[in-house]
Amino acid sequence: QPSAIKINKLRPGEIYNISVSVKSSPNYPLDLYYLMDFSFSMQGDLEKLKTLAGDIVDNLANISTDYSLGFGTFVDKPTAPYANTENGALLKPCTGCQAVHSFNHEMSMTTGAGAGDE
């Protein structure tokens, strides 16, 4: 609310505040696809995401029962200067690192209780 409003004689630069109330529809379909940089510099963020995965799923479930999650990764651009292109470094940039790739689809859209488990 309101569904319509009319403002007369508002001058350029003049501020007019409007209060709006919004209600979400119950069980509105909700899809979340998380694309993450899997380069070594983002290792801390990956660990944080792993700890928050359950909370993310719980919050989605509070919003709608019709939700799904998917996950994809990328590691830099497979060209210099974004990645080391010397002597196989694209395949193994560092110990424990994934090979450089522009996009990998890791987890298909998963619905309900299994979402976020991978």
C-alpha positions as CSV (number, residue, x, y, z in Angstrom):
1,Q,0.0,0.0,0.0
2,P,-0.5,2.5,-1.5
3,S,-1.2,0.9,-4.9
4,A,-1.2,4.4,-6.6
5,I,0.0,7.8,-5.7
6,K,-0.2,11.2,-7.3
7,I,2.3,14.0,-6.6
8,N,1.6,17.5,-7.8
9,K,4.1,20.3,-8.2
10,L,7.2,18.6,-7.1
11,R,10.2,20.7,-8.1
12,P,13.6,19.3,-9.3
13,G,15.8,18.3,-6.3
14,E,12.8,18.5,-3.9
15,I,12.5,15.4,-1.7
16,Y,9.2,13.7,-1.1
17,N,9.1,10.6,1.1
18,I,6.6,7.8,0.4
19,S,5.9,4.9,2.7
20,V,5.2,1.7,1.0
21,S,4.1,-1.6,2.5
22,V,4.9,-4.8,0.6
23,K,3.7,-8.4,1.3
24,S,5.3,-11.4,-0.4
25,S,3.0,-14.1,-1.7
26,P,3.1,-17.3,0.3
27,N,5.2,-20.1,-1.3
28,Y,6.2,-18.0,-4.2
29,P,8.8,-20.0,-6.3
30,L,12.3,-19.0,-5.3
31,D,15.5,-20.1,-7.2
32,L,19.0,-19.2,-6.0
33,Y,22.0,-20.0,-8.1
34,Y,25.3,-19.2,-6.4
35,L,28.3,-18.6,-8.7
36,M,31.5,-18.4,-6.7
37,D,35.1,-17.5,-7.5
38,F,37.0,-20.7,-6.5
39,S,40.5,-19.1,-6.8
40,F,42.9,-19.4,-3.9
41,S,42.3,-15.8,-2.8
42,M,38.6,-16.7,-2.1
43,Q,39.4,-19.7,0.2
44,G,38.2,-17.9,3.3
45,D,34.9,-16.9,1.6
46,L,34.3,-20.5,0.6
47,E,34.8,-21.7,4.2
48,K,32.4,-19.0,5.3
49,L,29.8,-20.1,2.7
50,K,30.1,-23.7,3.9
51,T,29.3,-22.6,7.5
52,L,26.4,-20.5,6.3
53,A,24.8,-23.0,3.9
54,G,22.4,-24.4,6.5
55,D,21.3,-20.9,7.6
56,I,20.8,-19.9,3.9
57,V,18.6,-23.0,3.4
58,D,16.7,-22.3,6.7
59,N,16.0,-18.7,5.7
60,L,14.8,-19.7,2.2
61,A,12.5,-22.2,3.8
62,N,11.1,-19.5,6.0
63,I,10.3,-17.4,2.9
64,S,8.8,-20.2,0.7
65,T,8.5,-24.0,0.7
66,D,8.9,-23.8,-3.1
67,Y,12.6,-23.1,-3.4
68,S,15.7,-24.5,-5.1
69,L,19.4,-24.0,-4.9
70,G,22.2,-24.4,-7.5
71,F,25.9,-23.8,-7.4
72,G,28.6,-23.0,-10.0
73,T,32.3,-22.0,-9.9
74,F,34.9,-20.1,-11.8
75,V,38.6,-19.6,-11.3
76,D,39.9,-16.4,-12.9
77,K,40.1,-16.0,-16.6
78,P,42.3,-18.6,-18.3
79,T,44.6,-16.0,-19.8
80,A,47.4,-13.8,-18.6
81,P,47.6,-11.5,-16.6
82,Y,44.6,-13.0,-14.7
83,A,46.1,-16.5,-14.3
84,N,49.6,-17.9,-14.4
85,T,49.8,-19.6,-17.9
86,E,53.3,-21.0,-17.5
87,N,54.2,-24.7,-17.4
88,G,50.9,-26.3,-16.5
89,A,49.9,-23.7,-14.0
90,L,46.4,-23.5,-15.5
91,L,45.8,-27.2,-14.6
92,K,47.3,-26.9,-11.1
93,P,47.7,-23.3,-10.1
94,C,48.5,-24.3,-6.4
95,T,48.2,-27.2,-4.0
96,G,44.6,-27.8,-3.3
97,C,43.4,-25.4,-6.0
98,Q,41.1,-26.2,-8.9
99,A,42.3,-25.8,-12.4
100,V,41.6,-22.5,-14.0
101,H,38.2,-22.5,-15.6
102,S,35.7,-19.8,-16.8
103,F,32.6,-21.7,-15.5
104,N,31.8,-25.1,-14.0
105,H,28.3,-26.1,-13.1
106,E,28.8,-27.9,-9.8
107,M,25.3,-28.5,-8.4
108,S,22.0,-28.7,-10.4
109,M,19.0,-26.9,-8.9
110,T,18.1,-28.9,-5.9
111,T,14.8,-28.5,-4.1
112,G,13.6,-28.9,-0.5
113,A,15.4,-30.6,2.3
114,G,18.4,-31.7,0.2
115,A,19.3,-28.2,-0.9
116,G,22.6,-27.0,0.4
117,D,23.9,-30.4,1.4
118,E,26.5,-30.6,-1.3
